[in-house]
Amino acid sequence: MSKGLTSRRRSTPWLHRWSRPLIGAIAGLGILNTGYITFTKLFQTETVCPTNGCEQVLSSPYATVFGQPLALFGLLAYIAIAVFALAPLAVKADTNKELRTNLENWTWLLLLAGSTAMMVFSGYLMNIMFSKFVIPYGWQSICIFCIASALFALSLFLLTVNGRSWEDLGQLLLIGAVVAMLTLIATLAIYAPINQAQAPGDDPNTPGAVGLPIQNTSGPAEIALAQHLKQKNAKMYSAYWCPHCHEQKELFGKEAYQLVGSIECAPDGRNSQTALCQKVQPDIEKQTGQPFGFPTWEIDGKFYPGTQTLEKLADLSGYTGPRDFRNRS
């Protein structure tokens, strides 16, 4: 009997014996990754990252779903995967064999569905990161946390598929295909409004994506400053998906912003001027010592990154008009 048990253990591939602990460990890394991002977003603290891409990507509309940080949903998904992977291990096979077997069978199916959905969704986000951030703006726009999460999701899927002997390969393929298709459809539906939003005054027939509409109205001081900045040929380099750019626009208000405008750097943005943005990028980074981010102001040949208060823009541009700005925060 002892020899038989030893023989069966030896005939079981090591990956099958360790697949659940490995899945649980990787899910744990995913929990730490998404948990940190969720904390920084919910408590509005800075995300520490070696590249500028973390701020760009994690502050874009793609990082928010149903009004909540996308990382929060990722955190919940990783927690679920960890529970599915480790729960059966808590049941002793020698005393509750039937329960252990049923748990293993059901949780493998849940692991397959969950890891497939996470892999497909992460693949879509990787496409967004590279097409809308890295290719236009360079490697500094890589989001390390996003790549880590995508690698975790891929690893979970591979471990799930190869971590046991699937007796019914047809079931494996069917579940994977259905979940992948449903995930892709849901993902496209969730992110469709980002490209369909229209800014005030935009011609809906003009191709290209735009950001959220400006809600604030402008006072006389905002309009006067905008006219002054236009006369000075001041430029604001912006991207439609950039939340800080939207904050800057709200400071001006609808009427004033239409006067000062901005240079759209996103390749898929409406009236995009990506070539101009790429041309000035080396000068911006050399002068500021920072990666090119949005918004960035150019006033009298000097560059100023980040959202600027109207008082600061007035000082930088030599504005001498009224400063009773209506929109100060």
C-alpha positions as a Markdown table, in Angstrom:
| # | Residue | x | y | z |
|---|---|---|---|---|
| 1 | Met | 0.0 | 0.0 | 0.0 |
| 2 | Ser | 2.8 | 2.4 | 0.9 |
| 3 | Lys | 4.6 | 1.5 | -2.3 |
| 4 | Gly | 1.4 | 2.2 | -4.3 |
| 5 | Leu | 1.0 | 5.6 | -2.8 |
| 6 | Thr | 4.6 | 6.4 | -3.4 |
| 7 | Ser | 4.3 | 5.3 | -7.0 |
| 8 | Arg | 1.3 | 7.5 | -7.5 |
| 9 | Arg | 3.0 | 10.5 | -6.0 |
| 10 | Arg | 6.0 | 10.0 | -8.3 |
| 11 | Ser | 3.8 | 9.6 | -11.3 |
| 12 | Thr | 2.1 | 12.9 | -10.6 |
| 13 | Pro | 3.9 | 15.8 | -12.3 |
| 14 | Trp | 5.4 | 18.3 | -9.8 |
| 15 | Leu | 3.4 | 21.1 | -11.4 |
| 16 | His | 0.2 | 19.4 | -10.6 |
| 17 | Arg | 1.2 | 19.0 | -7.0 |
| 18 | Trp | 2.3 | 22.6 | -6.6 |
| 19 | Ser | -0.1 | 24.4 | -9.0 |
| 20 | Arg | -2.5 | 25.6 | -6.3 |
| 21 | Pro | 0.1 | 27.0 | -3.9 |
| 22 | Leu | 1.8 | 28.7 | -6.9 |
| 23 | Ile | -1.5 | 30.2 | -8.1 |
| 24 | Gly | -2.2 | 31.4 | -4.6 |
| 25 | Ala | 1.3 | 32.9 | -4.3 |
| 26 | Ile | 1.0 | 34.8 | -7.6 |
| 27 | Ala | -2.5 | 35.9 | -6.7 |
| 28 | Gly | -1.0 | 37.2 | -3.5 |
| 29 | Leu | 1.5 | 39.3 | -5.5 |
| 30 | Gly | -1.4 | 40.6 | -7.5 |
| 31 | Ile | -3.2 | 41.6 | -4.3 |
| 32 | Leu | -0.2 | 43.6 | -3.2 |
| 33 | Asn | 0.2 | 45.3 | -6.6 |
| 34 | Thr | -3.5 | 46.3 | -7.0 |
| 35 | Gly | -3.9 | 46.9 | -3.3 |
| 36 | Tyr | -1.2 | 49.5 | -3.4 |
| 37 | Ile | -2.7 | 51.3 | -6.4 |
| 38 | Thr | -6.2 | 51.2 | -4.9 |
| 39 | Phe | -4.8 | 52.7 | -1.7 |
| 40 | Thr | -3.1 | 55.6 | -3.6 |
| 41 | Lys | -6.2 | 56.3 | -5.6 |
| 42 | Leu | -8.8 | 56.2 | -2.8 |
| 43 | Phe | -6.6 | 58.3 | -0.5 |
| 44 | Gln | -5.3 | 60.5 | -3.4 |
| 45 | Thr | -1.6 | 59.9 | -2.7 |
| 46 | Glu | 1.2 | 59.8 | -5.2 |
| 47 | Thr | 2.0 | 56.4 | -6.8 |
| 48 | Val | 5.7 | 55.8 | -6.5 |
| 49 | Cys | 7.0 | 54.6 | -9.8 |
| 50 | Pro | 10.3 | 54.7 | -11.7 |
| 51 | Thr | 8.6 | 55.9 | -14.9 |
| 52 | Asn | 6.2 | 58.7 | -15.8 |
| 53 | Gly | 3.9 | 56.2 | -17.3 |
| 54 | Cys | 2.4 | 55.1 | -14.0 |
| 55 | Glu | 1.0 | 58.6 | -13.4 |
| 56 | Gln | -0.1 | 59.0 | -17.1 |
| 57 | Val | -1.8 | 55.6 | -17.4 |
| 58 | Leu | -3.2 | 55.3 | -13.8 |
| 59 | Ser | -4.7 | 58.8 | -14.0 |
| 60 | Ser | -6.3 | 58.3 | -17.4 |
| 61 | Pro | -10.0 | 57.5 | -17.9 |
| 62 | Tyr | -9.0 | 53.9 | -18.7 |
| 63 | Ala | -8.0 | 53.5 | -15.0 |
| 64 | Thr | -11.5 | 54.3 | -13.7 |
| 65 | Val | -14.5 | 52.0 | -14.1 |
| 66 | Phe | -18.0 | 52.8 | -12.8 |
| 67 | Gly | -16.5 | 55.8 | -10.9 |
| 68 | Gln | -14.1 | 53.6 | -9.0 |
| 69 | Pro | -10.4 | 52.8 | -9.5 |
| 70 | Leu | -9.9 | 50.0 | -11.9 |
| 71 | Ala | -7.3 | 48.6 | -9.5 |
| 72 | Leu | -10.1 | 48.0 | -6.9 |
| 73 | Phe | -11.7 | 45.5 | -9.2 |
| 74 | Gly | -8.4 | 43.9 | -9.9 |
| 75 | Leu | -7.8 | 43.6 | -6.2 |
| 76 | Leu | -11.2 | 41.8 | -5.8 |
| 77 | Ala | -10.3 | 39.5 | -8.7 |
| 78 | Tyr | -7.0 | 38.5 | -7.2 |
| 79 | Ile | -8.6 | 37.9 | -3.8 |
| 80 | Ala | -11.2 | 35.6 | -5.5 |
| 81 | Ile | -8.4 | 33.7 | -7.4 |
| 82 | Ala | -6.5 | 33.2 | -4.1 |
| 83 | Val | -9.6 | 31.8 | -2.4 |
| 84 | Phe | -10.4 | 29.5 | -5.3 |
| 85 | Ala | -6.8 | 28.2 | -5.3 |
| 86 | Leu | -6.2 | 27.7 | -1.6 |
| 87 | Ala | -9.7 | 26.8 | -0.2 |
| 88 | Pro | -9.6 | 23.1 | -1.1 |
| 89 | Leu | -6.2 | 22.8 | 0.5 |
| 90 | Ala | -7.8 | 23.6 | 3.9 |
| 91 | Val | -9.9 | 20.4 | 3.6 |
| 92 | Lys | -8.1 | 17.2 | 4.6 |
| 93 | Ala | -8.5 | 14.6 | 1.9 |
| 94 | Asp | -8.2 | 11.6 | 4.3 |
| 95 | Thr | -11.2 | 12.7 | 6.4 |
| 96 | Asn | -13.4 | 14.6 | 3.9 |
| 97 | Lys | -12.5 | 13.1 | 0.6 |
| 98 | Glu | -15.8 | 13.8 | -1.2 |
| 99 | Leu | -15.9 | 17.4 | -0.1 |
| 100 | Arg | -12.2 | 17.9 | -1.1 |
| 101 | Thr | -12.8 | 16.4 | -4.5 |
| 102 | Asn | -15.9 | 18.5 | -5.2 |
| 103 | Leu | -14.1 | 21.6 | -4.1 |
| 104 | Glu | -11.2 | 20.9 | -6.3 |
| 105 | Asn | -13.4 | 20.2 | -9.4 |
| 106 | Trp | -15.5 | 23.3 | -9.0 |
| 107 | Thr | -12.7 | 25.7 | -8.1 |
| 108 | Trp | -10.6 | 24.5 | -11.1 |
| 109 | Leu | -13.5 | 25.6 | -13.3 |
| 110 | Leu | -13.7 | 28.9 | -11.4 |
| 111 | Leu | -10.0 | 29.4 | -11.7 |
| 112 | Leu | -10.2 | 28.7 | -15.4 |
| 113 | Ala | -13.0 | 31.2 | -16.0 |
| 114 | Gly | -11.4 | 33.8 | -13.7 |
| 115 | Ser | -7.9 | 33.6 | -15.1 |
| 116 | Thr | -9.1 | 33.6 | -18.7 |
| 117 | Ala | -11.1 | 36.8 | -18.1 |
| 118 | Met | -8.2 | 38.5 | -16.3 |
| 119 | Met | -5.8 | 37.5 | -19.1 |
| 120 | Val | -8.1 | 38.9 | -21.8 |
| 121 | Phe | -8.8 | 42.1 | -19.9 |
| 122 | Ser | -5.1 | 42.6 | -19.2 |
| 123 | Gly | -4.3 | 42.0 | -22.8 |
| 124 | Tyr | -6.7 | 44.8 | -23.8 |
| 125 | Leu | -5.2 | 47.2 | -21.3 |
| 126 | Met | -1.7 | 46.4 | -22.5 |
| 127 | Asn | -2.8 | 47.3 | -26.0 |
| 128 | Ile | -4.2 | 50.6 | -24.7 |
| 129 | Met | -1.0 | 51.4 | -22.8 |
| 130 | Phe | 1.3 | 50.8 | -25.8 |
| 131 | Ser | -0.9 | 52.3 | -28.5 |
| 132 | Lys | -2.0 | 55.4 | -26.6 |
| 133 | Phe | 1.0 | 56.1 | -24.3 |
| 134 | Val | 4.2 | 54.2 | -25.1 |
| 135 | Ile | 4.3 | 54.5 | -28.9 |
| 136 | Pro | 3.4 | 58.2 | -29.0 |
| 137 | Tyr | 5.5 | 59.3 | -26.0 |
| 138 | Gly | 8.3 | 56.7 | -25.5 |
| 139 | Trp | 9.3 | 54.1 | -23.0 |
| 140 | Gln | 8.9 | 56.6 | -20.1 |
| 141 | Ser | 5.2 | 56.1 | -20.5 |
| 142 | Ile | 5.4 | 52.4 | -19.5 |
| 143 | Cys | 3.3 | 51.6 | -16.4 |
| 144 | Ile | 5.3 | 49.1 | -14.4 |
| 145 | Phe | 2.4 | 48.2 | -12.2 |
| 146 | Cys | 0.2 | 47.5 | -15.3 |
| 147 | Ile | 2.8 | 45.2 | -16.8 |
| 148 | Ala | 3.3 | 43.4 | -13.6 |
| 149 | Ser | -0.5 | 42.8 | -13.3 |
| 150 | Ala | -0.6 | 41.6 | -16.9 |
| 151 | Leu | 2.2 | 39.1 | -16.2 |
| 152 | Phe | 0.5 | 37.9 | -13.1 |
| 153 | Ala | -2.8 | 37.3 | -15.0 |
| 154 | Leu | -0.9 | 35.4 | -17.8 |
| 155 | Ser | 0.9 | 33.3 | -15.2 |
| 156 | Leu | -2.4 | 32.4 | -13.5 |
| 157 | Phe | -3.9 | 31.3 | -16.8 |
| 158 | Leu | -1.0 | 29.1 | -17.7 |
| 159 | Leu | -0.8 | 27.5 | -14.3 |
| 160 | Thr | -4.5 | 26.9 | -14.3 |
| 161 | Val | -4.4 | 25.2 | -17.8 |
| 162 | Asn | -1.3 | 23.2 | -17.1 |
| 163 | Gly | -1.8 | 22.7 | -13.3 |
| 164 | Arg | -4.0 | 19.6 | -13.6 |
| 165 | Ser | -5.0 | 16.8 | -15.9 |
| 166 | Trp | -8.1 | 18.0 | -17.7 |
| 167 | Glu | -10.1 | 14.9 | -18.7 |
| 168 | Asp | -12.5 | 16.8 | -20.9 |
| 169 | Leu | -10.5 | 19.1 | -23.2 |
| 170 | Gly | -13.7 | 20.1 | -25.0 |
| 171 | Gln | -15.0 | 21.6 | -21.8 |
| 172 | Leu | -11.7 | 23.4 | -21.3 |
| 173 | Leu | -11.8 | 24.9 | -24.7 |
| 174 | Leu | -15.5 | 25.8 | -24.5 |
| 175 | Ile | -15.3 | 27.5 | -21.2 |
| 176 | Gly | -12.2 | 29.4 | -22.2 |
| 177 | Ala | -13.7 | 30.6 | -25.5 |
| 178 | Val | -17.0 | 31.7 | -24.0 |
| 179 | Val | -15.4 | 33.6 | -21.1 |
| 180 | Ala | -12.9 | 35.2 | -23.4 |
| 181 | Met | -15.6 | 36.4 | -25.8 |
| 182 | Leu | -17.8 | 37.7 | -23.1 |
| 183 | Thr | -14.9 | 39.5 | -21.4 |
| 184 | Leu | -13.9 | 41.2 | -24.6 |
| 185 | Ile | -17.5 | 42.3 | -25.4 |
| 186 | Ala | -17.9 | 43.7 | -21.8 |
| 187 | Thr | -14.5 | 45.4 | -22.0 |
| 188 | Leu | -15.3 | 47.2 | -25.3 |
| 189 | Ala | -18.7 | 48.2 | -23.9 |
| 190 | Ile | -17.1 | 49.6 | -20.7 |
| 191 | Tyr | -14.6 | 51.8 | -22.5 |
| 192 | Ala | -16.7 | 52.8 | -25.5 |
| 193 | Pro | -17.9 | 56.1 | -23.8 |
| 194 | Ile | -14.3 | 57.3 | -23.4 |
| 195 | Asn | -14.0 | 57.7 | -27.2 |
| 196 | Gln | -17.6 | 58.9 | -27.6 |
| 197 | Ala | -17.4 | 61.9 | -25.2 |
| 198 | Gln | -17.6 | 65.3 | -26.8 |
| 199 | Ala | -16.3 | 68.6 | -25.7 |
| 200 | Pro | -18.3 | 71.8 | -25.9 |
| 201 | Gly | -18.2 | 73.4 | -29.3 |
| 202 | Asp | -16.7 | 70.3 | -31.0 |
| 203 | Asp | -18.1 | 69.3 | -34.4 |
| 204 | Pro | -19.4 | 65.8 | -33.8 |
| 205 | Asn | -18.5 | 65.0 | -37.5 |
| 206 | Thr | -14.8 | 65.7 | -36.9 |
| 207 | Pro | -13.0 | 62.4 | -36.3 |
| 208 | Gly | -11.1 | 61.8 | -33.1 |
| 209 | Ala | -11.6 | 61.3 | -29.4 |
| 210 | Val | -12.3 | 64.2 | -26.9 |
| 211 | Gly | -12.3 | 64.5 | -23.2 |
| 212 | Leu | -15.0 | 65.3 | -20.7 |
| 213 | Pro | -17.1 | 68.4 | -21.2 |
| 214 | Ile | -16.1 | 71.5 | -19.2 |
| 215 | Gln | -18.7 | 72.3 | -16.5 |
| 216 | Asn | -17.4 | 75.6 | -15.1 |
| 217 | Thr | -18.3 | 79.0 | -16.6 |
| 218 | Ser | -15.8 | 81.8 | -17.1 |
| 219 | Gly | -15.7 | 85.1 | -15.4 |
| 220 | Pro | -14.4 | 88.4 | -17.0 |
| 221 | Ala | -10.9 | 87.8 | -15.4 |
| 222 | Glu | -10.6 | 84.3 | -16.9 |
| 223 | Ile | -11.6 | 85.6 | -20.3 |
| 224 | Ala | -9.2 | 88.5 | -20.1 |
| 225 | Leu | -6.3 | 86.1 | -19.1 |
| 226 | Ala | -7.2 | 83.7 | -21.9 |
| 227 | Gln | -7.1 | 86.6 | -24.4 |
| 228 | His | -3.7 | 87.7 | -23.1 |
| 229 | Leu | -2.3 | 84.2 | -23.3 |
| 230 | Lys | -3.5 | 83.9 | -26.9 |
| 231 | Gln | -1.8 | 87.2 | -27.8 |
| 232 | Lys | 1.4 | 85.9 | -26.2 |
| 233 | Asn | 1.1 | 82.7 | -28.3 |
| 234 | Ala | 1.1 | 80.6 | -25.2 |
| 235 | Lys | 0.6 | 76.9 | -25.8 |
| 236 | Met | -0.8 | 74.2 | -23.6 |
| 237 | Tyr | 0.2 | 70.7 | -24.6 |
| 238 | Ser | -2.6 | 68.3 | -23.6 |
| 239 | Ala | -4.2 | 64.9 | -24.2 |
| 240 | Tyr | -8.0 | 64.3 | -24.2 |
| 241 | Trp | -7.6 | 61.5 | -21.7 |
| 242 | Cys | -5.5 | 63.5 | -19.2 |
| 243 | Pro | -7.4 | 64.3 | -15.9 |
| 244 | His | -5.0 | 67.1 | -15.0 |
| 245 | Cys | -5.6 | 68.7 | -18.4 |
| 246 | His | -9.3 | 68.6 | -17.6 |
| 247 | Glu | -8.6 | 70.3 | -14.3 |
| 248 | Gln | -6.7 | 73.0 | -16.1 |
| 249 | Lys | -9.6 | 73.5 | -18.5 |
| 250 | Glu | -12.1 | 73.8 | -15.6 |
| 251 | Leu | -10.0 | 76.5 | -14.1 |
| 252 | Phe | -10.5 | 78.6 | -17.3 |
| 253 | Gly | -14.1 | 77.7 | -17.7 |
| 254 | Lys | -15.9 | 77.0 | -21.0 |
| 255 | Glu | -15.8 | 80.4 | -22.5 |
| 256 | Ala | -12.2 | 81.2 | -21.7 |
| 257 | Tyr | -10.9 | 77.8 | -22.7 |
| 258 | Gln | -12.4 | 78.2 | -26.1 |
| 259 | Leu | -10.1 | 81.3 | -26.5 |
| 260 | Val | -6.9 | 79.8 | -25.2 |
| 261 | Gly | -7.4 | 76.3 | -26.5 |
| 262 | Ser | -4.7 | 73.5 | -26.3 |
| 263 | Ile | -2.5 | 71.4 | -28.6 |
| 264 | Glu | -3.9 | 67.8 | -28.7 |
| 265 | Cys | -1.0 | 65.3 | -28.4 |
| 266 | Ala | -2.9 | 62.0 | -28.3 |
| 267 | Pro | -2.7 | 60.4 | -31.7 |
| 268 | Asp | -6.4 | 59.4 | -31.6 |
| 269 | Gly | -7.5 | 62.8 | -30.2 |
| 270 | Arg | -9.6 | 65.2 | -32.2 |
| 271 | Asn | -7.4 | 67.6 | -34.2 |
| 272 | Ser | -4.4 | 65.8 | -33.1 |
| 273 | Gln | -0.9 | 67.4 | -33.5 |
| 274 | Thr | 1.2 | 64.5 | -32.4 |
| 275 | Ala | 4.1 | 65.4 | -34.7 |
| 276 | Leu | 4.4 | 68.8 | -33.1 |
| 277 | Cys | 4.3 | 67.3 | -29.6 |
| 278 | Gln | 7.0 | 64.8 | -30.5 |
| 279 | Lys | 9.1 | 67.7 | -32.0 |
| 280 | Val | 9.1 | 69.7 | -28.8 |
| 281 | Gln | 9.4 | 66.7 | -26.4 |
| 282 | Pro | 13.2 | 66.7 | -26.3 |
| 283 | Asp | 13.3 | 70.5 | -25.6 |
| 284 | Ile | 10.7 | 70.1 | -22.8 |
| 285 | Glu | 12.5 | 67.2 | -21.2 |
| 286 | Lys | 15.9 | 69.0 | -21.5 |
| 287 | Gln | 14.7 | 72.2 | -20.0 |
| 288 | Thr | 12.5 | 70.8 | -17.2 |
| 289 | Gly | 14.5 | 67.7 | -16.4 |
| 290 | Gln | 11.3 | 65.7 | -16.4 |
| 291 | Pro | 9.6 | 63.3 | -18.8 |
| 292 | Phe | 7.1 | 65.0 | -21.1 |
| 293 | Gly | 3.7 | 64.9 | -19.3 |
| 294 | Phe | 0.4 | 66.7 | -19.6 |
| 295 | Pro | -0.5 | 69.4 | -19.3 |
| 296 | Thr | 2.7 | 71.3 | -20.2 |
| 297 | Trp | 2.6 | 75.0 | -20.8 |
| 298 | Glu | 4.9 | 76.9 | -23.2 |
| 299 | Ile | 5.2 | 80.6 | -22.5 |
| 300 | Asp | 7.8 | 82.9 | -24.1 |
| 301 | Gly | 9.9 | 79.9 | -25.0 |
| 302 | Lys | 9.9 | 78.3 | -21.5 |
| 303 | Phe | 8.1 | 75.2 | -20.5 |
| 304 | Tyr | 6.1 | 74.7 | -17.3 |
| 305 | Pro | 4.8 | 71.1 | -16.6 |
| 306 | Gly | 1.7 | 70.3 | -14.6 |
| 307 | Thr | -1.6 | 72.1 | -13.9 |
| 308 | Gln | -1.0 | 75.8 | -13.2 |
| 309 | Thr | -3.2 | 78.1 | -11.2 |
| 310 | Leu | -4.5 | 81.1 | -13.1 |
| 311 | Glu | -2.5 | 83.4 | -10.8 |
| 312 | Lys | 0.7 | 81.5 | -11.7 |
| 313 | Leu | -0.1 | 81.7 | -15.5 |
| 314 | Ala | -0.8 | 85.4 | -15.0 |
| 315 | Asp | 2.6 | 85.9 | -13.4 |
| 316 | Leu | 4.5 | 83.8 | -15.9 |
| 317 | Ser | 2.9 | 85.6 | -18.9 |
| 318 | Gly | 3.1 | 89.2 | -17.5 |
| 319 | Tyr | -0.6 | 89.6 | -17.4 |
| 320 | Thr | -1.7 | 92.9 | -15.8 |
| 321 | Gly | -5.5 | 92.7 | -16.0 |
| 322 | Pro | -8.1 | 91.8 | -13.4 |
| 323 | Arg | -7.3 | 88.8 | -11.1 |
| 324 | Asp | -10.6 | 88.2 | -9.4 |
| 325 | Phe | -10.7 | 84.7 | -10.9 |
| 326 | Arg | -13.9 | 82.8 | -10.4 |
| 327 | Asn | -12.4 | 79.4 | -10.7 |
| 328 | Arg | -9.6 | 78.9 | -8.1 |
| 329 | Ser | -9.7 | 75.2 | -7.4 |
